[in-house]
Amino acid sequence: MGNNPLAKDLTLKELYSIQSRLAQEKARETTYRQRFQIPELQGLIQEQNPPIDLCGLHISEAMHVLNYELNNRRKIVRSTGRRLQAMIISSARTPARLTAAVEQYLMEHGLQYTQAQPGLFRVLL
């Protein structure tokens, strides 16, 4: 109370913090999308069903990306009426946390999956 310049300064810092978080989220999405736009990789991945690559993401970011991608693929499954296999790649170097989080997400959502290798999941949608 009584310290308006300090209060204004704190409000501006909160505003900058929110803007920064939004910019980081947008950059993260853009980086993820551009990862599969490299011409050398186009021949290696299927155009309509690229693997969901979570390598290098924090667990919260990875769960956001995984949820977004699986929801989009579920829409494709519903619209086409046929089953789809999705590949999920989590970090093979530090499989403990990210791989466990992906496995927990898949179990919680009742998705059928197999783990071909540590950090590589096949999900049947």
C-alpha positions as CSV (number, residue, x, y, z in Angstrom):
1,M,0.0,0.0,0.0
2,G,1.2,3.5,-0.8
3,N,4.0,2.4,-3.1
4,N,2.4,2.8,-6.6
5,P,5.6,2.8,-8.6
6,L,6.6,-0.5,-7.1
7,A,3.1,-2.0,-7.7
8,K,3.2,-0.8,-11.4
9,D,6.7,-2.3,-11.8
10,L,5.5,-5.7,-10.4
11,T,2.4,-5.6,-12.7
12,L,4.6,-4.9,-15.7
13,K,6.9,-7.8,-14.8
14,E,4.0,-10.1,-14.5
15,L,2.8,-9.0,-18.0
16,Y,6.2,-9.6,-19.5
17,S,6.3,-13.0,-17.8
18,I,3.0,-14.0,-19.4
19,Q,4.1,-12.7,-22.8
20,S,7.4,-14.5,-22.5
21,R,5.6,-17.8,-21.7
22,L,3.3,-17.4,-24.7
23,A,6.2,-16.6,-27.0
24,Q,8.1,-19.7,-25.7
25,E,5.1,-21.9,-26.3
26,K,4.7,-20.6,-29.8
27,A,8.4,-21.1,-30.5
28,R,8.2,-24.6,-29.1
29,E,5.3,-25.5,-31.4
30,T,7.1,-23.9,-34.4
31,T,10.3,-25.8,-33.7
32,Y,8.5,-29.1,-33.4
33,R,6.7,-28.5,-36.7
34,Q,9.8,-27.5,-38.5
35,R,11.7,-30.6,-37.3
36,F,9.9,-32.6,-40.0
37,Q,10.2,-30.1,-42.8
38,I,13.9,-30.9,-43.5
39,P,14.0,-32.3,-47.1
40,E,16.4,-35.1,-46.2
41,L,13.9,-36.4,-43.7
42,Q,10.9,-36.3,-46.0
43,G,11.8,-39.6,-47.6
44,L,12.2,-41.3,-44.3
45,I,8.9,-40.4,-42.8
46,Q,5.4,-41.1,-44.0
47,E,3.7,-37.9,-45.1
48,Q,0.4,-38.5,-43.3
49,N,1.7,-40.3,-40.2
50,P,5.1,-39.0,-39.1
51,P,6.4,-40.3,-35.7
52,I,5.7,-38.2,-32.7
53,D,9.2,-37.1,-31.6
54,L,9.5,-36.0,-28.0
55,C,13.3,-36.0,-27.8
56,G,14.7,-32.9,-26.1
57,L,11.4,-31.7,-24.6
58,H,10.7,-31.3,-20.9
59,I,8.1,-33.7,-19.6
60,S,5.3,-31.0,-19.4
61,E,6.1,-29.9,-23.0
62,A,6.2,-33.5,-24.2
63,M,2.8,-34.3,-22.6
64,H,1.3,-31.2,-24.3
65,V,2.7,-32.2,-27.7
66,L,1.7,-35.9,-27.2
67,N,-1.8,-34.9,-26.3
68,Y,-2.1,-32.6,-29.3
69,E,-0.7,-35.1,-31.8
70,L,-2.8,-38.0,-30.5
71,N,-6.0,-36.0,-30.6
72,N,-5.3,-35.0,-34.2
73,R,-4.7,-38.6,-35.2
74,R,-7.8,-39.7,-33.4
75,K,-9.8,-37.3,-35.5
76,I,-8.2,-38.8,-38.6
77,V,-9.1,-42.3,-37.4
78,R,-12.7,-41.2,-36.8
79,S,-13.1,-39.5,-40.2
80,T,-11.5,-42.4,-42.2
81,G,-13.0,-45.2,-40.2
82,R,-9.7,-47.2,-40.2
83,R,-7.1,-48.0,-37.6
84,L,-3.9,-46.1,-37.4
85,Q,-0.5,-46.9,-35.8
86,A,1.4,-44.0,-34.3
87,M,5.0,-44.1,-33.3
88,I,6.2,-42.2,-30.3
89,I,9.9,-41.5,-29.8
90,S,11.0,-40.4,-26.4
91,S,14.5,-39.8,-25.3
92,A,16.6,-43.0,-25.4
93,R,19.5,-41.4,-23.5
94,T,17.5,-40.6,-20.3
95,P,14.5,-43.0,-20.6
96,A,13.6,-43.0,-17.0
97,R,11.5,-39.9,-16.6
98,L,10.1,-39.1,-20.0
99,T,9.5,-42.7,-21.0
100,A,7.7,-43.3,-17.7
101,A,5.6,-40.2,-18.2
102,V,4.7,-41.3,-21.8
103,E,3.8,-44.8,-20.6
104,Q,1.7,-43.4,-17.8
105,Y,-0.1,-41.1,-20.2
106,L,-0.9,-44.0,-22.6
107,M,-2.2,-46.2,-19.7
108,E,-4.4,-43.4,-18.3
109,H,-6.0,-42.8,-21.7
110,G,-6.6,-46.5,-22.2
111,L,-4.5,-46.7,-25.4
112,Q,-3.1,-50.0,-26.6
113,Y,0.7,-49.8,-27.0
114,T,3.9,-51.8,-27.2
115,Q,7.4,-50.7,-26.4
116,A,9.6,-52.0,-29.2
117,Q,12.7,-50.5,-27.6
118,P,13.3,-48.3,-24.6
119,G,11.9,-44.9,-25.7
120,L,10.0,-46.2,-28.8
121,F,6.3,-46.8,-28.4
122,R,3.8,-48.2,-31.0
123,V,0.3,-47.0,-30.3
124,L,-2.8,-48.5,-32.0
125,L,-5.5,-45.9,-32.6
